Amino acid sequence: MSYVTMYTTSWCPDCRRAKTFMQARGIAFREVNIETDESAEDVVIEANKGRRKVPTFEIGGRYFACSPFNPVQLADELGISLNQ
């Protein structure tokens, strides 16, 4: 699997759920808070066709949002088993 970048905010419960999901499965990721990184916010808005959706993920140049958090979708997008 390619390296995962996760765009988040500090207040987002879906971001916390996604982080917990990936950590429980040993998925390494880099977290970027769009509240403190203006260029990251621009990336999220562009990736989501004008919408500020978090969490948004980037894997190998491909972007997708997982909001509301959906473990089935995230497992599928990451190419991993849903179960630990």
N, CA, C and O atoms as CSV, one atom per row, in Angstrom:
chain,resi,resn,atom,element,x,y,z
A,1,MET,N,N,0.845,-1.177,0.000
A,1,MET,CA,C,0.000,0.000,0.000
A,1,MET,C,C,0.890,1.239,0.000
A,1,MET,O,O,1.939,1.263,0.644
A,2,SER,N,N,0.466,2.250,-0.718
A,2,SER,CA,C,1.172,3.525,-0.736
A,2,SER,C,C,0.979,4.227,0.598
A,2,SER,O,O,0.098,3.872,1.381
A,3,TYR,N,N,1.818,5.229,0.847
A,3,TYR,CA,C,1.734,6.002,2.077
A,3,TYR,C,C,0.411,6.757,2.134
A,3,TYR,O,O,-0.065,7.248,1.111
A,4,VAL,N,N,-0.177,6.851,3.301
A,4,VAL,CA,C,-1.483,7.476,3.502
A,4,VAL,C,C,-1.301,8.833,4.164
A,4,VAL,O,O,-0.615,8.951,5.179
A,5,THR,N,N,-1.924,9.859,3.581
A,5,THR,CA,C,-2.021,11.161,4.220
A,5,THR,C,C,-3.485,11.378,4.557
A,5,THR,O,O,-4.367,11.177,3.722
A,6,MET,N,N,-3.726,11.788,5.783
A,6,MET,CA,C,-5.088,12.012,6.262
A,6,MET,C,C,-5.238,13.480,6.639
A,6,MET,O,O,-4.541,13.976,7.524
A,7,TYR,N,N,-6.148,14.167,5.965
A,7,TYR,CA,C,-6.429,15.575,6.245
A,7,TYR,C,C,-7.565,15.637,7.261
A,7,TYR,O,O,-8.622,15.038,7.063
A,8,THR,N,N,-7.334,16.372,8.355
A,8,THR,CA,C,-8.257,16.378,9.479
A,8,THR,C,C,-8.502,17.788,10.010
A,8,THR,O,O,-7.930,18.766,9.530
A,9,THR,N,N,-9.373,17.859,11.019
A,9,THR,CA,C,-9.505,19.037,11.881
A,9,THR,C,C,-9.468,18.521,13.311
A,9,THR,O,O,-9.643,17.325,13.544
A,10,SER,N,N,-9.242,19.405,14.262
A,10,SER,CA,C,-9.148,18.989,15.663
A,10,SER,C,C,-10.510,18.621,16.260
A,10,SER,O,O,-10.568,17.861,17.227
A,11,TRP,N,N,-11.584,19.135,15.711
A,11,TRP,CA,C,-12.918,18.948,16.283
A,11,TRP,C,C,-13.715,17.806,15.660
A,11,TRP,O,O,-14.826,17.521,16.107
A,12,CYS,N,N,-13.183,17.159,14.655
A,12,CYS,CA,C,-13.943,16.213,13.832
A,12,CYS,C,C,-14.029,14.809,14.452
A,12,CYS,O,O,-13.008,14.133,14.573
A,13,PRO,N,N,-15.228,14.363,14.845
A,13,PRO,CA,C,-15.358,13.010,15.399
A,13,PRO,C,C,-15.091,11.922,14.353
A,13,PRO,O,O,-14.578,10.858,14.698
A,14,ASP,N,N,-15.428,12.168,13.093
A,14,ASP,CA,C,-15.146,11.188,12.040
A,14,ASP,C,C,-13.642,11.015,11.854
A,14,ASP,O,O,-13.178,9.916,11.552
A,15,CYS,N,N,-12.882,12.086,12.030
A,15,CYS,CA,C,-11.420,12.001,11.940
A,15,CYS,C,C,-10.876,11.123,13.064
A,15,CYS,O,O,-9.999,10.290,12.838
A,16,ARG,N,N,-11.393,11.310,14.260
A,16,ARG,CA,C,-10.952,10.484,15.394
A,16,ARG,C,C,-11.275,9.017,15.160
A,16,ARG,O,O,-10.458,8.145,15.457
A,17,ARG,N,N,-12.452,8.740,14.632
A,17,ARG,CA,C,-12.831,7.351,14.343
A,17,ARG,C,C,-11.920,6.741,13.285
A,17,ARG,O,O,-11.495,5.593,13.417
A,18,ALA,N,N,-11.623,7.495,12.245
A,18,ALA,CA,C,-10.756,6.987,11.175
A,18,ALA,C,C,-9.343,6.732,11.698
A,18,ALA,O,O,-8.721,5.730,11.344
A,19,LYS,N,N,-8.835,7.633,12.538
A,19,LYS,CA,C,-7.500,7.441,13.116
A,19,LYS,C,C,-7.458,6.179,13.972
A,19,LYS,O,O,-6.523,5.385,13.868
A,20,THR,N,N,-8.462,5.996,14.809
A,20,THR,CA,C,-8.525,4.811,15.659
A,20,THR,C,C,-8.593,3.544,14.814
A,20,THR,O,O,-7.925,2.556,15.119
A,21,PHE,N,N,-9.388,3.570,13.766
A,21,PHE,CA,C,-9.535,2.439,12.850
A,21,PHE,C,C,-8.182,2.062,12.239
A,21,PHE,O,O,-7.806,0.890,12.230
A,22,MET,N,N,-7.460,3.054,11.734
A,22,MET,CA,C,-6.179,2.774,11.078
A,22,MET,C,C,-5.117,2.351,12.087
A,22,MET,O,O,-4.338,1.438,11.814
A,23,GLN,N,N,-5.074,2.994,13.237
A,23,GLN,CA,C,-4.089,2.622,14.255
A,23,GLN,C,C,-4.304,1.190,14.728
A,23,GLN,O,O,-3.337,0.460,14.941
A,24,ALA,N,N,-5.547,0.783,14.894
A,24,ALA,CA,C,-5.856,-0.576,15.343
A,24,ALA,C,C,-5.409,-1.630,14.332
A,24,ALA,O,O,-5.191,-2.788,14.689
A,25,ARG,N,N,-5.276,-1.224,13.077
A,25,ARG,CA,C,-4.875,-2.145,12.015
A,25,ARG,C,C,-3.415,-1.956,11.581
A,25,ARG,O,O,-2.954,-2.577,10.623
A,26,GLY,N,N,-2.709,-1.100,12.294
A,26,GLY,CA,C,-1.290,-0.892,12.010
A,26,GLY,C,C,-1.011,-0.140,10.724
A,26,GLY,O,O,0.058,-0.299,10.134
A,27,ILE,N,N,-1.960,0.679,10.281
A,27,ILE,CA,C,-1.785,1.470,9.060
A,27,ILE,C,C,-1.036,2.753,9.421
A,27,ILE,O,O,-1.517,3.558,10.219
A,28,ALA,N,N,0.133,2.935,8.834
A,28,ALA,CA,C,0.905,4.163,9.046
A,28,ALA,C,C,0.288,5.287,8.217
A,28,ALA,O,O,-0.098,5.087,7.065
A,29,PHE,N,N,0.202,6.463,8.816
A,29,PHE,CA,C,-0.343,7.604,8.092
A,29,PHE,C,C,0.253,8.891,8.631
A,29,PHE,O,O,0.745,8.958,9.758
A,30,ARG,N,N,0.192,9.901,7.791
A,30,ARG,CA,C,0.612,11.252,8.175
A,30,ARG,C,C,-0.653,12.070,8.308
A,30,ARG,O,O,-1.484,12.097,7.399
A,31,GLU,N,N,-0.800,12.734,9.437
A,31,GLU,CA,C,-1.980,13.563,9.672
A,31,GLU,C,C,-1.645,15.020,9.399
A,31,GLU,O,O,-0.619,15.527,9.851
A,32,VAL,N,N,-2.528,15.695,8.650
A,32,VAL,CA,C,-2.363,17.109,8.338
A,32,VAL,C,C,-3.642,17.825,8.765
A,32,VAL,O,O,-4.724,17.537,8.253
A,33,ASN,N,N,-3.509,18.763,9.709
A,33,ASN,CA,C,-4.647,19.512,10.205
A,33,ASN,C,C,-4.893,20.704,9.284
A,33,ASN,O,O,-4.044,21.587,9.162
A,34,ILE,N,N,-6.049,20.724,8.641
A,34,ILE,CA,C,-6.332,21.797,7.674
A,34,ILE,C,C,-6.652,23.125,8.352
A,34,ILE,O,O,-6.709,24.159,7.686
A,35,GLU,N,N,-6.861,23.109,9.663
A,35,GLU,CA,C,-7.091,24.359,10.400
A,35,GLU,C,C,-5.798,25.149,10.572
A,35,GLU,O,O,-5.822,26.372,10.711
A,36,THR,N,N,-4.677,24.447,10.563
A,36,THR,CA,C,-3.393,25.107,10.787
A,36,THR,C,C,-2.532,25.158,9.531
A,36,THR,O,O,-1.457,25.758,9.544
A,37,ASP,N,N,-2.987,24.541,8.457
A,37,ASP,CA,C,-2.227,24.502,7.204
A,37,ASP,C,C,-3.150,24.919,6.062
A,37,ASP,O,O,-3.914,24.108,5.540
A,38,GLU,N,N,-3.070,26.184,5.686
A,38,GLU,CA,C,-3.963,26.743,4.675
A,38,GLU,C,C,-3.854,26.010,3.342
A,38,GLU,O,O,-4.860,25.801,2.664
A,39,SER,N,N,-2.644,25.621,2.963
A,39,SER,CA,C,-2.479,24.920,1.686
A,39,SER,C,C,-3.150,23.547,1.741
A,39,SER,O,O,-3.644,23.060,0.724
A,40,ALA,N,N,-3.171,22.922,2.916
A,40,ALA,CA,C,-3.848,21.629,3.066
A,40,ALA,C,C,-5.357,21.801,2.923
A,40,ALA,O,O,-6.033,20.956,2.336
A,41,GLU,N,N,-5.876,22.892,3.459
A,41,GLU,CA,C,-7.308,23.163,3.294
A,41,GLU,C,C,-7.650,23.315,1.815
A,41,GLU,O,O,-8.682,22.821,1.360
A,42,ASP,N,N,-6.790,23.993,1.071
A,42,ASP,CA,C,-7.003,24.140,-0.374
A,42,ASP,C,C,-7.019,22.784,-1.072
A,42,ASP,O,O,-7.821,22.563,-1.979
A,43,VAL,N,N,-6.137,21.875,-0.654
A,43,VAL,CA,C,-6.082,20.522,-1.224
A,43,VAL,C,C,-7.405,19.807,-0.994
A,43,VAL,O,O,-7.959,19.199,-1.910
A,44,VAL,N,N,-7.906,19.883,0.235
A,44,VAL,CA,C,-9.166,19.219,0.585
A,44,VAL,C,C,-10.323,19.783,-0.223
A,44,VAL,O,O,-11.145,19.028,-0.742
A,45,ILE,N,N,-10.392,21.077,-0.332
A,45,ILE,CA,C,-11.481,21.710,-1.081
A,45,ILE,C,C,-11.420,21.321,-2.556
A,45,ILE,O,O,-12.451,21.039,-3.166
A,46,GLU,N,N,-10.238,21.306,-3.119
A,46,GLU,CA,C,-10.102,20.906,-4.525
A,46,GLU,C,C,-10.442,19.430,-4.718
A,46,GLU,O,O,-11.120,19.072,-5.681
A,47,ALA,N,N,-9.981,18.581,-3.820
A,47,ALA,CA,C,-10.222,17.138,-3.935
A,47,ALA,C,C,-11.700,16.794,-3.804
A,47,ALA,O,O,-12.156,15.784,-4.341
A,48,ASN,N,N,-12.449,17.631,-3.091
A,48,ASN,CA,C,-13.863,17.358,-2.825
A,48,ASN,C,C,-14.796,18.314,-3.566
A,48,ASN,O,O,-15.906,18.595,-3.115
A,49,LYS,N,N,-14.325,18.804,-4.705
A,49,LYS,CA,C,-15.141,19.638,-5.594
A,49,LYS,C,C,-15.807,20.811,-4.870
A,49,LYS,O,O,-17.011,21.043,-4.986
A,50,GLY,N,N,-14.969,21.548,-4.112
A,50,GLY,CA,C,-15.438,22.751,-3.455
A,50,GLY,C,C,-15.949,22.557,-2.044
A,50,GLY,O,O,-16.343,23.521,-1.387
A,51,ARG,N,N,-15.948,21.325,-1.570
A,51,ARG,CA,C,-16.461,21.054,-0.228
A,51,ARG,C,C,-15.310,20.804,0.746
A,51,ARG,O,O,-14.307,20.187,0.388
A,52,ARG,N,N,-15.459,21.274,1.942
A,52,ARG,CA,C,-14.435,21.132,2.995
A,52,ARG,C,C,-14.796,19.905,3.830
A,52,ARG,O,O,-15.344,20.027,4.926
A,53,LYS,N,N,-14.479,18.712,3.294
A,53,LYS,CA,C,-14.853,17.457,3.938
A,53,LYS,C,C,-13.640,16.822,4.607
A,53,LYS,O,O,-12.576,16.676,4.005
A,54,VAL,N,N,-13.830,16.449,5.869
A,54,VAL,CA,C,-12.795,15.713,6.589
A,54,VAL,C,C,-13.444,14.526,7.278
A,54,VAL,O,O,-14.596,14.616,7.701
A,55,PRO,N,N,-12.736,13.425,7.397
A,55,PRO,CA,C,-11.386,13.247,6.901
A,55,PRO,C,C,-11.364,13.039,5.392
A,55,PRO,O,O,-12.246,12.403,4.814
A,56,THR,N,N,-10.332,13.593,4.779
A,56,THR,CA,C,-10.013,13.335,3.379
A,56,THR,C,C,-8.663,12.646,3.365
A,56,THR,O,O,-7.752,13.021,4.102
A,57,PHE,N,N,-8.546,11.643,2.526
A,57,PHE,CA,C,-7.324,10.842,2.435
A,57,PHE,C,C,-6.680,11.005,1.078
A,57,PHE,O,O,-7.354,11.234,0.074
A,58,GLU,N,N,-5.356,10.883,1.063
A,58,GLU,CA,C,-4.596,10.838,-0.187
A,58,GLU,C,C,-3.715,9.596,-0.112
A,58,GLU,O,O,-2.937,9.414,0.825
A,59,ILE,N,N,-3.859,8.751,-1.125
A,59,ILE,CA,C,-3.052,7.539,-1.232
A,59,ILE,C,C,-2.557,7.451,-2.665
A,59,ILE,O,O,-3.346,7.285,-3.595
A,60,GLY,N,N,-1.262,7.561,-2.837
A,60,GLY,CA,C,-0.684,7.436,-4.178
A,60,GLY,C,C,-1.256,8.402,-5.189
A,60,GLY,O,O,-1.418,8.050,-6.357
A,61,GLY,N,N,-1.567,9.626,-4.759
A,61,GLY,CA,C,-2.092,10.633,-5.677
A,61,GLY,C,C,-3.602,10.581,-5.872
A,61,GLY,O,O,-4.156,11.382,-6.625
A,62,ARG,N,N,-4.265,9.655,-5.209
A,62,ARG,CA,C,-5.722,9.513,-5.305
A,62,ARG,C,C,-6.337,10.039,-4.010
A,62,ARG,O,O,-5.878,9.704,-2.918
A,63,TYR,N,N,-7.371,10.859,-4.135
A,63,TYR,CA,C,-8.024,11.481,-2.981
A,63,TYR,C,C,-9.437,10.937,-2.821
A,63,TYR,O,O,-10.131,10.663,-3.801
A,64,PHE,N,N,-9.850,10.786,-1.561
A,64,PHE,CA,C,-11.236,10.421,-1.273
A,64,PHE,C,C,-11.574,10.891,0.138
A,64,PHE,O,O,-10.708,10.964,1.010
A,65,ALA,N,N,-12.843,11.207,0.345
A,65,ALA,CA,C,-13.322,11.595,1.668
A,65,ALA,C,C,-14.041,10.406,2.289
A,65,ALA,O,O,-14.606,9.566,1.589
A,66,CYS,N,N,-14.010,10.352,3.598
A,66,CYS,CA,C,-14.722,9.301,4.334
A,66,CYS,C,C,-15.523,9.985,5.434
A,66,CYS,O,O,-15.279,9.792,6.625
A,67,SER,N,N,-16.479,10.784,4.999
A,67,SER,CA,C,-17.292,11.574,5.908
A,67,SER,C,C,-18.744,11.513,5.424
A,67,SER,O,O,-19.054,11.980,4.328
A,68,PRO,N,N,-19.622,10.944,6.231
A,68,PRO,CA,C,-19.408,10.436,7.571
A,68,PRO,C,C,-18.532,9.179,7.550
A,68,PRO,O,O,-18.451,8.473,6.544
A,69,PHE,N,N,-17.879,8.919,8.688
A,69,PHE,CA,C,-16.980,7.775,8.777
A,69,PHE,C,C,-17.730,6.486,8.459
A,69,PHE,O,O,-18.805,6.214,8.992
A,70,ASN,N,N,-17.123,5.705,7.570
A,70,ASN,CA,C,-17.699,4.426,7.162
A,70,ASN,C,C,-16.557,3.417,7.130
A,70,ASN,O,O,-15.734,3.464,6.216
A,71,PRO,N,N,-16.481,2.505,8.100
A,71,PRO,CA,C,-15.363,1.572,8.155
A,71,PRO,C,C,-15.280,0.655,6.944
A,71,PRO,O,O,-14.183,0.284,6.527
A,72,VAL,N,N,-16.414,0.285,6.376
A,72,VAL,CA,C,-16.411,-0.577,5.188
A,72,VAL,C,C,-15.765,0.174,4.016
A,72,VAL,O,O,-14.914,-0.376,3.317
A,73,GLN,N,N,-16.168,1.417,3.808
A,73,GLN,CA,C,-15.581,2.223,2.735
A,73,GLN,C,C,-14.087,2.409,2.943
A,73,GLN,O,O,-13.304,2.246,2.008
A,74,LEU,N,N,-13.684,2.752,4.173
A,74,LEU,CA,C,-12.273,3.018,4.428
A,74,LEU,C,C,-11.433,1.767,4.221
A,74,LEU,O,O,-10.363,1.840,3.617
A,75,ALA,N,N,-11.892,0.627,4.704
A,75,ALA,CA,C,-11.164,-0.626,4.496
A,75,ALA,C,C,-11.030,-0.919,3.013
A,75,ALA,O,O,-9.963,-1.325,2.554
A,76,ASP,N,N,-12.108,-0.716,2.257
A,76,ASP,CA,C,-12.080,-0.957,0.813
A,76,ASP,C,C,-11.093,-0.017,0.118
A,76,ASP,O,O,-10.302,-0.451,-0.720
A,77,GLU,N,N,-11.142,1.265,0.467
A,77,GLU,CA,C,-10.248,2.253,-0.148
A,77,GLU,C,C,-8.779,1.954,0.187
A,77,GLU,O,O,-7.894,2.171,-0.641
A,78,LEU,N,N,-8.526,1.453,1.412
A,78,LEU,CA,C,-7.153,1.145,1.824
A,78,LEU,C,C,-6.707,-0.224,1.326
A,78,LEU,O,O,-5.521,-0.548,1.379
A,79,GLY,N,N,-7.647,-1.023,0.846
A,79,GLY,CA,C,-7.313,-2.357,0.361
A,79,GLY,C,C,-6.952,-3.317,1.479
A,79,GLY,O,O,-6.068,-4.160,1.330
A,80,ILE,N,N,-7.651,-3.180,2.611
A,80,ILE,CA,C,-7.387,-4.042,3.759
A,80,ILE,C,C,-8.669,-4.744,4.181
A,80,ILE,O,O,-9.762,-4.402,3.732
A,81,SER,N,N,-8.512,-5.736,5.057
A,81,SER,CA,C,-9.663,-6.437,5.621
A,81,SER,C,C,-10.365,-5.530,6.615
A,81,SER,O,O,-9.722,-4.771,7.339
A,82,LEU,N,N,-11.675,-5.611,6.646
A,82,LEU,CA,C,-12.442,-4.827,7.612
A,82,LEU,C,C,-12.156,-5.295,9.031
A,82,LEU,O,O,-12.094,-4.484,9.955
A,83,ASN,N,N,-11.985,-6.574,9.202
A,83,ASN,CA,C,-11.725,-7.138,10.530
A,83,ASN,C,C,-10.240,-7.082,10.841
A,83,ASN,O,O,-9.397,-7.172,9.949
A,84,GLN,N,N,-9.941,-6.933,12.114
A,84,GLN,CA,C,-8.542,-6.838,12.543
A,84,GLN,C,C,-7.854,-8.154,12.442
A,84,GLN,O,O,-6.670,-8.258,12.763
